[in-house]
Amino acid sequence: MKNLTAILLMCFFLILNNYSIAQKFKYQKISTDVKKESKKYEKEGWNNFPGSMPIGQQLNSTFNKQNELDEEGMQKWFFATGISVAQTMAAAEMQANELAKNDLVQQVESDIKSFAETNLANNQLSKDEAASITKTVNVVTNKVAQKLGRVVPLLRIYRETPNNYEVQVQVGYNIASAKKIMLEEVKKELGSDADKIKEKLSSFLYSDKKN
């Protein structure tokens, strides 16, 4: 009788635990392509972190995010991936997150430099102005990396090697927000003697909509 009671209690707690997990994560129906991609990761030895969503659900959320567009029909997010290996899972994850964030900053940096080059070609910026913007962007890159704040985690998985842990993360960051942070730092660095450049830079936030 005691054994039966113990088994019933165990079943009850398992059901309760599964219910709690279901409440914590709102599982979405995933496509066949996502399922195939998920199995590929699993065959390569990747696992989801304890307490996080299964790989298939993470991939599904990632793909959905990649398809999000703003009101002008332009891509809404920057995406970056970081992969790192370390002796502990925590160290590998921290390094992977840092690599992903640096990748995000480089994408914003590349965007604003491209803006300067395009406007130079269209004679909206002089060579000196374009060169000043490029130089300033190089200077403020580290400041932007520190001010990005919390990125949106999309994929967070790990696998064990004989002596280390390998962690892979993918993150997202709103493009408009990232551009705004970069512009604020560029304008500060340019100083009070570059009002004309500042005015032209302000259109950078909307350059994707104009091109």
C-alpha positions in Angstrom: 0.0 0.0 0.0 2.8 2.3 0.9 4.6 1.6 -2.4 1.3 2.3 -4.3 1.0 5.6 -2.5 4.6 6.5 -3.3 4.1 5.7 -7.0 0.9 7.8 -7.1 2.7 10.7 -5.5 5.5 10.4 -7.9 3.1 10.5 -10.9 1.3 13.5 -9.4 4.6 15.5 -9.1 5.7 14.5 -12.6 2.3 15.7 -14.0 2.6 18.9 -12.0 6.2 19.5 -13.2 5.2 19.0 -16.8 2.3 21.4 -16.4 4.6 24.0 -14.9 7.0 23.7 -17.8 4.1 24.0 -20.2 3.0 27.1 -18.4 6.5 28.6 -18.4 7.0 28.1 -22.1 4.3 28.6 -24.7 5.2 25.9 -27.1 4.5 26.7 -30.8 3.8 24.3 -33.6 7.0 24.1 -35.6 7.4 23.3 -39.3 9.0 20.2 -40.9 12.0 22.3 -41.9 12.6 23.5 -38.3 12.2 19.9 -37.0 14.9 18.8 -39.5 17.2 21.6 -38.4 16.6 20.8 -34.8 17.5 17.1 -35.4 20.7 18.2 -37.2 21.8 20.2 -34.1 21.0 17.3 -31.8 22.9 14.9 -34.0 25.9 17.2 -33.7 25.7 16.9 -29.9 24.0 20.2 -29.1 21.7 20.5 -26.1 19.4 23.2 -24.7 20.5 24.7 -21.4 18.7 23.3 -18.3 15.4 25.1 -17.8 15.4 26.6 -21.3 13.2 25.8 -24.3 14.0 22.7 -26.5 16.2 23.4 -29.5 13.3 23.1 -31.9 11.3 25.8 -30.1 14.3 28.1 -29.9 14.9 27.7 -33.6 11.3 28.4 -34.4 11.4 31.6 -32.4 14.6 32.6 -34.1 13.1 32.1 -37.6 10.0 34.0 -36.6 12.1 36.9 -35.4 14.1 37.0 -38.7 10.8 37.4 -40.6 9.7 40.4 -38.5 9.4 43.7 -40.5 8.9 47.2 -39.5 6.0 49.4 -40.7 8.0 50.2 -43.8 8.5 46.6 -44.7 12.2 46.6 -43.8 14.0 44.0 -41.6 13.4 45.0 -38.0 16.3 43.2 -36.3 20.1 42.8 -36.4 21.1 39.2 -35.7 24.4 37.9 -34.5 25.9 34.6 -33.4 28.7 33.9 -30.9 30.4 30.6 -30.4 33.0 30.0 -27.7 34.8 27.1 -25.9 35.9 27.2 -22.3 36.5 24.8 -19.4 33.2 25.8 -17.7 29.8 26.3 -19.3 29.4 29.7 -17.6 32.7 31.0 -19.0 31.9 29.7 -22.5 28.4 31.3 -22.4 29.8 34.7 -21.3 32.4 34.7 -24.0 29.9 33.7 -26.7 27.5 36.5 -25.6 30.4 39.0 -25.8 31.3 37.8 -29.3 27.7 38.1 -30.5 27.4 41.6 -29.0 30.6 42.7 -30.8 29.2 41.3 -34.0 26.1 43.4 -33.6 28.2 46.6 -33.1 30.2 45.8 -36.2 27.0 45.5 -38.2 25.8 49.0 -37.0 29.3 50.3 -37.7 29.2 48.9 -41.2 25.8 50.4 -41.8 26.7 53.9 -40.9 29.9 53.8 -42.9 27.9 52.6 -45.9 25.5 55.5 -45.3 28.5 57.9 -45.5 29.9 56.3 -48.6 26.4 56.3 -50.3 25.8 60.0 -49.5 29.3 60.9 -50.7 28.6 59.2 -54.0 25.3 61.2 -54.2 27.2 64.5 -53.3 25.2 64.9 -50.1 28.4 64.7 -48.1 31.8 66.1 -48.9 34.9 63.9 -48.8 36.0 65.6 -45.6 32.5 65.1 -44.0 32.5 61.4 -45.0 36.0 60.9 -43.7 35.1 62.6 -40.4 32.1 60.4 -39.9 34.1 57.2 -40.7 36.9 58.3 -38.3 34.3 59.1 -35.6 32.5 55.8 -35.9 35.8 54.0 -35.4 36.4 56.0 -32.2 32.9 55.4 -30.6 32.5 51.7 -31.5 33.6 50.6 -28.0 31.2 53.0 -26.3 28.3 51.7 -28.4 29.1 48.2 -27.4 28.8 49.1 -23.8 25.5 51.0 -24.3 23.7 48.3 -26.3 22.2 47.0 -23.2 20.2 43.8 -23.1 20.0 42.0 -26.3 17.2 39.6 -27.2 18.3 36.0 -26.7 17.2 33.7 -29.5 19.3 30.6 -29.4 21.2 29.3 -26.4 22.7 25.8 -26.7 25.8 23.9 -25.6 27.7 20.7 -26.1 30.4 18.9 -24.2 33.8 18.1 -25.6 36.3 15.8 -23.8 37.8 18.7 -21.8 35.6 21.7 -22.4 32.1 23.1 -23.0 31.2 24.7 -26.3 28.4 27.3 -26.2 26.6 28.8 -29.2 24.2 31.8 -28.8 22.3 33.9 -31.3 20.9 37.2 -30.3 18.8 40.0 -31.8 18.8 43.8 -31.4 16.3 46.3 -32.8 17.9 48.0 -35.8 16.4 51.4 -35.1 17.5 51.4 -31.4 21.0 50.3 -32.4 21.3 53.1 -35.0 20.0 55.7 -32.5 22.7 54.7 -29.9 25.4 54.9 -32.6 24.2 58.3 -33.8 24.1 59.8 -30.3 27.7 58.7 -29.7 28.8 60.0 -33.1 27.2 63.4 -32.5 28.9 63.7 -29.1 32.3 62.9 -30.6 31.9 65.3 -33.5 31.4 68.2 -31.1 29.8 71.6 -31.6 31.7 72.4 -34.8 29.9 69.8 -36.9 26.3 70.9 -36.9 25.9 70.4 -40.7 27.2 66.8 -40.5 24.9 66.1 -37.5 21.9 67.2 -39.5 22.8 64.9 -42.3 23.5 62.1 -39.9 20.0 62.4 -38.5 18.6 61.0 -41.7 20.6 57.8 -41.2 17.8 56.5 -39.0 15.5 56.6 -42.0 18.0 55.9 -44.7 16.7 52.3 -45.2 13.3 53.7 -46.0 14.6 56.3 -48.5 16.9 54.0 -50.4 
